[in-house]
Amino acid sequence: MGRRALRKLPEGLDYSTHLLRPETMQTPFQASDYFSDFPQDGSADLEIEVGSGKGLFLANVASAVPERFFLGIEIAKKYAEFIAAKLARRGLQNARIMHGDAERFFAEQLPDNLLAAVHVYFPDPWWKKRHHKRRIMNERFLKDVARVLRPGGSLHFWTDVQDYFEQAVELIATKIPLSPPHSVDEATAEHDLDYRTHFERRTRLHGEAVYRARFEKP
């Protein structure tokens, strides 16, 4: 299923503080540089979502857990701007969206043992076999995920593509220093947007399966 058209951004809305770009960010990344309420000692929880789409997860979780901080990464500029506007309109100071390449950001700018969680929901499956090497759940990226997670931190991976799910689980089991997968139960939606992402909503409303797992850093 492809992406649907986005609504126009509200005129006059300043979302500049919610939209980050890696080329203007410090290396190594420090959350306190971009979240005004993030403690200087790094004692708060920071979580990253890779591939934020329209920002449903990012906005919902930031509203539900205001004591935690969330950074989304979206490679499509218009989607990153749409999310930034959504976060700004809702006044969510504990969430930011970065327009950029998640793999490069993890490899080049994130320090070790920083994150409480990494979320990867419904990434592009790159259907053709010759394109599988482009999948985000690859060995290099997953080793960076394990590196930047703090001990006890979690990787959350959901997809509607069974072979992608199975390949990722096998790769983690054989080459990535994370726990075996913990199963994640499907929650009943309490309202129309009570889903992790818009893609999960569309998938479940079509009656299709979603494969979910959580991995932990020992």
Rosetta silent file (secondary structure, phi, psi, omega in degrees, C-alpha in Angstrom):
SEQUENCE: MGRRALRKLPEGLDYSTHLLRPETMQTPFQASDYFSDFPQDGSADLEIEVGSGKGLFLANVASAVPERFFLGIEIAKKYAEFIAAKLARRGLQNARIMHGDAERFFAEQLPDNLLAAVHVYFPDPWWKKRHHKRRIMNERFLKDVARVLRPGGSLHFWTDVQDYFEQAVELIATKIPLSPPHSVDEATAEHDLDYRTHFERRTRLHGEAVYRARFEKP
SCORE:     score description
SCORE:     0.000 S_00000001
   1 L     0.000  128.051 -178.824    0.000    0.000    0.000 S_00000001
   2 L   -81.488  173.991  179.014    1.404    3.364   -1.038 S_00000001
   3 L   -81.004  143.000  178.030    1.402    6.585    0.886 S_00000001
   4 L   -89.705  163.074 -179.479   -1.621    8.863    0.646 S_00000001
   5 L   -63.798  148.457  179.590   -1.500   12.600   -0.003 S_00000001
   6 L   -94.486  150.750  172.789   -0.819   14.843    2.972 S_00000001
   7 L   -67.973  154.863  177.562   -2.950   17.719    4.147 S_00000001
   8 L   -66.232  145.964  178.427   -1.563   21.192    3.568 S_00000001
   9 L   -72.234  144.401  178.816    0.515   22.609    6.407 S_00000001
  10 L   -61.611  132.517  179.115   -1.177   25.330    8.486 S_00000001
  11 L   -67.943  137.569  176.161   -0.200   28.795    7.283 S_00000001
  12 L    81.321   -1.315 -179.719    1.874   30.803    9.718 S_00000001
  13 L   -80.275  125.735  177.892    2.690   27.847   11.983 S_00000001
  14 L   -92.363  107.739  179.468    6.297   27.921   13.200 S_00000001
  15 L  -114.085   17.661 -172.963    7.511   24.345   13.478 S_00000001
  16 H   -62.095  -34.768 -178.512   11.220   25.089   13.104 S_00000001
  17 H   -73.827  -17.818 -179.482   12.192   23.921   16.609 S_00000001
  18 H   -92.224  -10.213 -176.734   10.532   20.557   15.998 S_00000001
  19 E  -109.959  118.039 -178.763   12.315   19.862   12.684 S_00000001
  20 E  -111.715  153.353  175.175   15.964   18.778   12.846 S_00000001
  21 L  -131.814  132.544 -173.687   18.500   18.108   10.101 S_00000001
  22 H   -60.007  -31.292 -178.192   21.643   16.025   10.711 S_00000001
  23 H   -68.962  -17.353  177.981   23.935   18.421    8.869 S_00000001
  24 H  -105.222    6.639 -175.753   23.150   21.149   11.408 S_00000001
  25 L  -102.531  152.144 -178.767   23.376   18.877   14.467 S_00000001
  26 L   -75.311  148.719  173.833   26.320   18.320   16.771 S_00000001
  27 L  -120.938  126.589   -0.186   28.321   15.074   16.774 S_00000001
  28 L   -73.996  156.260  179.732   28.017   13.175   19.008 S_00000001
  29 L   -64.312  133.701  173.261   24.307   13.780   19.424 S_00000001
  30 L  -127.680  120.875 -174.191   23.219   15.124   22.819 S_00000001
  31 H   -59.911  -33.099 -177.368   19.500   15.224   23.510 S_00000001
  32 H   -65.661  -16.221  176.681   19.786   18.269   25.780 S_00000001
  33 H   -74.240  -20.174 -171.407   20.830   20.341   22.742 S_00000001
  34 L  -123.876  -12.905  175.213   17.422   19.814   21.107 S_00000001
  35 L  -119.736  114.801 -173.417   14.984   19.247   23.981 S_00000001
  36 L   -63.554  -27.457 -177.403   14.849   22.198   26.345 S_00000001
  37 L   -97.036    2.366 -178.431   13.616   20.067   29.266 S_00000001
  38 L   -74.533  126.966 -176.212   16.039   17.180   28.797 S_00000001
  39 L   -64.593  141.129 -178.160   18.290   16.935   31.886 S_00000001
  40 L   -61.765  -27.538 -178.519   21.961   17.720   31.342 S_00000001
  41 L   -81.792    1.067  177.051   22.992   14.532   33.158 S_00000001
  42 L    71.331   20.793 -173.636   21.163   12.420   30.564 S_00000001
  43 L   -78.838  -12.883 -179.483   18.990   10.745   33.186 S_00000001
  44 L   -82.804  163.474  178.129   15.766   10.900   31.136 S_00000001
  45 L   -85.990  131.526  174.340   14.636    8.255   28.648 S_00000001
  46 E  -120.533  131.044  179.009   15.183    8.952   24.957 S_00000001
  47 E  -125.484  147.652 -179.613   13.602    6.772   22.276 S_00000001
  48 E  -121.514  134.001  171.832   14.013    6.896   18.487 S_00000001
  49 E  -106.329  128.414 -179.788   11.523    5.883   15.823 S_00000001
  50 E   -99.559  117.227 -178.107   13.011    5.014   12.426 S_00000001
  51 L    81.111   77.183 -169.453   10.673    5.875    9.553 S_00000001
  52 L   -87.108   -7.426  176.462    7.971    7.991   11.183 S_00000001
  53 L    58.213 -120.973  178.748    5.562    8.248    8.233 S_00000001
  54 L   -92.766    0.350  173.779    2.790   10.684    9.178 S_00000001
  55 L    86.171   18.288 -178.328    3.874   10.779   12.810 S_00000001
  56 H   -63.234  -49.012  179.560    0.968    8.937   14.440 S_00000001
  57 H   -61.629  -47.297 -174.919    3.163    6.941   16.826 S_00000001
  58 H   -59.652  -46.675 -178.626    5.399    9.894   17.606 S_00000001
  59 H   -69.155  -42.540 -178.011    2.533   12.253   18.444 S_00000001
  60 H   -66.565  -44.611 -176.418    0.513    9.690   20.384 S_00000001
  61 H   -72.360  -35.006  177.497    3.359    8.376   22.516 S_00000001
  62 H   -65.253  -34.663  176.588    4.734   11.845   23.257 S_00000001
  63 H   -71.186  -38.840 -174.485    1.286   12.868   24.498 S_00000001
  64 H   -76.953  -30.536 -175.412    0.820    9.687   26.543 S_00000001
  65 L  -127.268   74.164 -173.315    4.273    9.642   28.184 S_00000001
  66 L   -66.350  -18.006 -179.954    5.303   13.296   28.712 S_00000001
  67 L   -81.489   -7.684  177.168    8.226   12.386   30.983 S_00000001
  68 L  -105.408  164.088 -177.636   10.006   10.604   28.105 S_00000001
  69 E  -121.839  142.435 -172.132   11.598   12.107   25.013 S_00000001
  70 E  -134.161  133.211  175.459   11.137   10.933   21.436 S_00000001
  71 E  -121.132  121.902  173.998   13.024   11.551   18.214 S_00000001
  72 E   -97.586  152.335  176.124   11.567   10.421   14.910 S_00000001
  73 E  -126.376  125.887 -178.886   13.601   10.029   11.732 S_00000001
  74 E  -136.598  126.458 -174.880   11.950   10.408    8.328 S_00000001
  75 L   -81.383  -21.955  179.384   13.801   10.430    5.007 S_00000001
  76 L   -86.210  119.173 -173.221   10.965   12.047    3.023 S_00000001
  77 H   -58.980  -45.981 -175.924   11.151   15.817    3.480 S_00000001
  78 H   -65.975  -30.693  176.709    7.448   16.574    3.063 S_00000001
  79 H   -73.868  -39.448  177.187    6.559   13.925    5.642 S_00000001
  80 H   -61.468  -42.269  178.074    9.159   15.234    8.086 S_00000001
  81 H   -66.291  -39.285  177.504    7.717   18.737    7.718 S_00000001
  82 H   -60.733  -43.416  179.223    4.181   17.399    8.150 S_00000001
  83 H   -66.130  -44.349  179.528    5.200   15.671   11.392 S_00000001
  84 H   -57.228  -42.097  179.043    7.035   18.742   12.682 S_00000001
  85 H   -65.122  -39.952  178.519    3.901   20.807   12.103 S_00000001
  86 H   -62.172  -45.174 -179.667    1.766   18.211   13.903 S_00000001
  87 H   -64.982  -41.348  179.935    4.080   18.203   16.924 S_00000001
  88 H   -66.742  -41.974 -178.701    4.235   21.993   17.026 S_00000001
  89 H   -62.456  -33.404 -179.612    0.464   22.361   16.675 S_00000001
  90 L   -89.200   -1.510  177.969   -0.032   20.022   19.648 S_00000001
  91 L    67.184   32.500 -176.939    2.616   21.784   21.705 S_00000001
  92 L   -87.654  101.879 -178.112    4.641   18.595   22.237 S_00000001
  93 L   -86.702   -5.409  179.449    8.011   19.695   23.571 S_00000001
  94 L  -102.082   16.258  178.108    9.206   16.139   24.254 S_00000001
  95 E  -137.507  142.549  176.227    9.170   15.085   20.584 S_00000001
  96 E  -138.825  157.003  174.454   11.226   16.083   17.545 S_00000001
  97 E  -123.652  135.204  177.815   11.456   14.835   13.960 S_00000001
  98 E  -108.784  129.714  174.320   14.699   14.648   11.995 S_00000001
  99 E   -90.916  109.314 -178.857   14.716   14.790    8.209 S_00000001
 100 L   172.365 -172.011 -176.416   17.547   12.501    7.163 S_00000001
 101 L   -93.069  115.556 -176.397   19.019    9.037    6.715 S_00000001
 102 H   -63.601  -40.389 -177.926   18.578    6.898    9.827 S_00000001
 103 H   -61.310  -44.596  179.332   21.409    4.495    8.990 S_00000001
 104 H   -66.719  -40.337 -179.427   23.957    7.299    8.676 S_00000001
 105 H   -62.622  -44.601  177.963   22.670    9.032   11.799 S_00000001
 106 H   -63.679  -43.517 -174.941   22.991    5.855   13.880 S_00000001
 107 H   -72.573  -35.973 -168.499   26.436    5.061   12.486 S_00000001
 108 H  -107.078  -22.381 -170.122   27.962    8.541   12.589 S_00000001
 109 L  -124.487  -16.644 -177.685   26.252   10.632   15.265 S_00000001
 110 L   -93.156  129.161  177.622   24.782    8.494   18.040 S_00000001
 111 L   -79.155  167.053  179.940   27.028    7.588   20.998 S_00000001
 112 L   -64.603  150.488  168.475   27.052    4.214   22.749 S_00000001
 113 L    55.262   40.258 -175.569   24.466    3.273   25.397 S_00000001
 114 L   -97.347  -39.711 -163.647   22.237    6.302   24.793 S_00000001
 115 E   -98.709  144.559  172.416   18.743    5.066   23.976 S_00000001
 116 E   -81.713  -27.574 -179.092   16.000    3.468   26.019 S_00000001
 117 E  -162.283  152.429  170.261   14.325    2.131   22.874 S_00000001
 118 E  -124.036  133.405 -178.420   14.405    1.995   19.085 S_00000001
 119 E  -117.523  125.126  176.118   11.137    1.610   17.169 S_00000001
 120 E  -128.020  104.555 -175.471   10.963    0.294   13.592 S_00000001
 121 E  -115.709  119.241  174.569    7.377   -0.031   12.375 S_00000001
 122 L    53.716   54.937  177.560    6.444   -1.266    8.892 S_00000001
 123 L   -69.091  159.742  178.322    9.676   -0.368    7.086 S_00000001
 124 L   -55.619  122.808 -176.937    9.838   -0.517    3.295 S_00000001
 125 L   -79.990  -10.119 -178.161   10.110   -4.246    2.461 S_00000001
 126 L    44.166   75.745 -167.222   11.911   -3.670   -0.855 S_00000001
 127 L   -56.998  -43.622 -175.583    9.976   -6.510   -2.425 S_00000001
 128 L   -68.374  137.558 -174.821   12.368   -7.554   -5.197 S_00000001
 129 H   -57.120  -37.680 -178.666   15.028   -9.977   -3.990 S_00000001
 130 H   -68.599  -13.507  179.197   17.834   -7.967   -5.566 S_00000001
 131 H  -100.682   -0.992 -177.830   16.715   -4.994   -3.465 S_00000001
 132 H   -57.719  -27.637 -179.784   16.637   -6.823   -0.123 S_00000001
 133 H   -64.409  -15.901  179.075   20.060   -5.347    0.687 S_00000001
 134 H   -85.930   -7.460 -179.277   18.311   -1.969    0.998 S_00000001
 135 L   -62.116  139.588 -177.476   16.130   -3.127    3.879 S_00000001
 136 L   -65.522  -30.561 -178.659   16.718   -1.147    7.062 S_00000001
 137 L   -83.989   65.354  179.103   16.863   -4.303    9.194 S_00000001
 138 L  -109.365  169.465 -172.981   20.327   -5.209    7.937 S_00000001
 139 H   -61.220  -43.930 -177.255   23.380   -6.386    9.860 S_00000001
 140 H   -63.590  -47.085 -179.621   25.210   -3.058    9.900 S_00000001
 141 H   -64.781  -42.967 -177.762   22.220   -1.062   11.104 S_00000001
 142 H   -66.493  -32.479  174.572   21.238   -3.637   13.721 S_00000001
 143 H   -66.273  -35.552  175.220   24.758   -3.691   15.147 S_00000001
 144 H   -68.759  -37.664  175.977   24.490    0.074   15.534 S_00000001
 145 H   -58.732  -48.246  179.484   21.101   -0.352   17.229 S_00000001
 146 H   -61.634  -35.813 -179.599   22.648   -2.780   19.727 S_00000001
 147 H   -68.461  -43.309 -173.213   25.531   -0.362   20.301 S_00000001
 148 H   -85.485  -16.492  173.803   23.413    2.740   20.965 S_00000001
 149 E   -69.824  141.044  173.533   20.831    1.014   23.154 S_00000001
 150 E   -81.238  159.955  177.570   21.629    1.198   26.828 S_00000001
 151 E   -53.827  130.526 -175.423   21.615   -2.071   28.820 S_00000001
 152 E    89.122   -7.456  178.633   18.005   -3.140   29.220 S_00000001
 153 E   -71.675  163.123 -171.923   16.947   -1.041   26.229 S_00000001
 154 E  -125.516  146.350  168.105   14.563   -2.435   23.636 S_00000001
 155 E  -108.817  125.385  178.195   14.219   -2.757   19.878 S_00000001
 156 E  -110.140  122.514 -177.897   10.601   -2.905   18.681 S_00000001
 157 E  -129.501  122.219  176.738   10.070   -4.279   15.171 S_00000001
 158 E  -127.773  142.149  175.796    6.697   -4.668   13.440 S_00000001
 159 E  -155.531  159.320  173.654    5.955   -5.575    9.836 S_00000001
 160 L  -101.786    8.418 -178.065    3.196   -7.084    7.735 S_00000001
 161 L  -108.590  108.111 -171.926    5.727   -9.006    5.605 S_00000001
 162 H   -62.243  -42.823 -177.299    6.303  -12.451    7.082 S_00000001
 163 H   -67.814  -33.421  176.250    9.547  -13.276    5.256 S_00000001
 164 H   -64.286  -45.989  179.181   11.042   -9.901    6.256 S_00000001
 165 H   -59.219  -48.716 -177.812   10.100  -10.578    9.872 S_00000001
 166 H   -64.356  -39.931  178.742   11.578  -14.082    9.835 S_00000001
 167 H   -65.391  -40.515  179.322   14.809  -12.937    8.179 S_00000001
 168 H   -66.135  -42.634  178.754   15.253  -10.133   10.718 S_00000001
 169 H   -61.608  -42.793  179.828   14.622  -12.468   13.652 S_00000001
 170 H   -66.415  -41.413  179.050   17.154  -14.965   12.295 S_00000001
 171 H   -61.302  -45.279  179.726   19.744  -12.247   11.657 S_00000001
 172 H   -63.892  -40.556 -178.347   19.403  -10.918   15.210 S_00000001
 173 H   -64.159  -32.612 -173.337   19.607  -14.431   16.656 S_00000001
 174 H   -98.955  -25.139 -170.600   22.847  -15.248   14.818 S_00000001
 175 H  -134.431   -6.449 -174.324   24.760  -11.969   14.577 S_00000001
 176 L  -117.889  130.880 -177.571   23.348   -9.236   16.825 S_00000001
 177 L   -76.885   65.156  174.955   23.924   -9.046   20.611 S_00000001
 178 L  -128.483  163.902 -177.786   20.253   -8.746   21.538 S_00000001
 179 L   -67.814  164.193  167.592   17.895  -11.119   23.331 S_00000001
 180 L   -58.707  157.841 -175.734   15.680  -13.669   21.597 S_00000001
 181 L   -67.701  136.643  169.945   12.407  -12.051   20.452 S_00000001
 182 E   -94.531  133.846  179.294    9.670  -11.388   22.985 S_00000001
 183 E   -71.427  151.511  179.991    6.195  -11.746   21.509 S_00000001
 184 L  -125.410  120.140 -178.686    3.939   -8.694   21.461 S_00000001
 185 L   -72.117  150.114  175.920    0.181   -9.164   21.735 S_00000001
 186 L   -80.915  121.937 -178.994   -2.180   -7.346   19.399 S_00000001
 187 L   -86.507  145.947  175.517   -4.080   -4.702   21.344 S_00000001
 188 L   -74.931  128.753  179.453   -7.710   -3.918   20.664 S_00000001
 189 L   -71.142  127.689 -178.935   -8.077   -0.429   19.198 S_00000001
 190 L   -89.892  -14.911  175.553  -10.191    1.761   21.483 S_00000001
 191 L  -155.182  178.774 -169.572  -10.761    4.446   18.842 S_00000001
 192 L   -64.419  -27.132 -179.424  -10.114    5.071   15.140 S_00000001
 193 L  -114.208   25.602  179.319   -6.507    6.208   15.556 S_00000001
 194 L   -89.039   64.039  179.491   -5.527    3.873   18.388 S_00000001
 195 L  -137.863  160.901  178.697   -2.751    2.197   16.395 S_00000001
 196 L   -64.301  -43.641 -178.724    1.038    2.462   16.376 S_00000001
 197 L  -141.165  165.536  173.655    1.045    3.863   12.834 S_00000001
 198 H   -62.136  -32.240 -179.578   -1.358    4.702   10.040 S_00000001
 199 H   -68.139  -38.886  176.091    0.066    1.696    8.209 S_00000001
 200 H   -62.003  -42.866  179.635   -0.868   -0.617   11.079 S_00000001
 201 H   -57.134  -50.650 -178.479   -4.383    0.822   11.014 S_00000001
 202 H   -63.011  -41.200 -179.001   -4.781    0.206    7.276 S_00000001
 203 H   -63.754  -47.020 -177.621   -3.266   -3.276    7.512 S_00000001
 204 H   -70.084  -36.316  178.113   -5.496   -4.404   10.359 S_00000001
 205 H   -66.662  -24.278  174.403   -8.651   -2.877    8.859 S_00000001
 206 L   -84.845    0.560  178.047   -7.913   -4.939    5.747 S_00000001
 207 L    74.575   21.705 -178.577   -7.764   -8.041    7.961 S_00000001
 208 L   -94.819  156.152 -176.299   -4.093   -8.692    7.240 S_00000001
 209 L   -77.304  148.680  172.498   -1.560  -10.094    9.722 S_00000001
 210 L  -122.889  130.647 -179.682    0.982   -8.000   11.597 S_00000001
 211 E  -103.881  126.899 -172.840    4.184   -9.617   12.892 S_00000001
 212 E  -130.344  144.361  174.401    5.591   -8.048   16.065 S_00000001
 213 E  -154.611  152.851  173.871    8.615   -8.618   18.266 S_00000001
 214 E  -125.678  132.446  178.677   10.585   -6.873   20.997 S_00000001
 215 E  -117.619  146.949 -179.440   14.292   -7.492   21.557 S_00000001
 216 E  -120.420  149.061  173.016   16.326   -6.382   24.583 S_00000001
 217 L   -87.435  124.464 -178.538   19.966   -5.452   25.063 S_00000001
 218 L   -59.347    0.000    0.000   21.393   -7.587   27.895 S_00000001
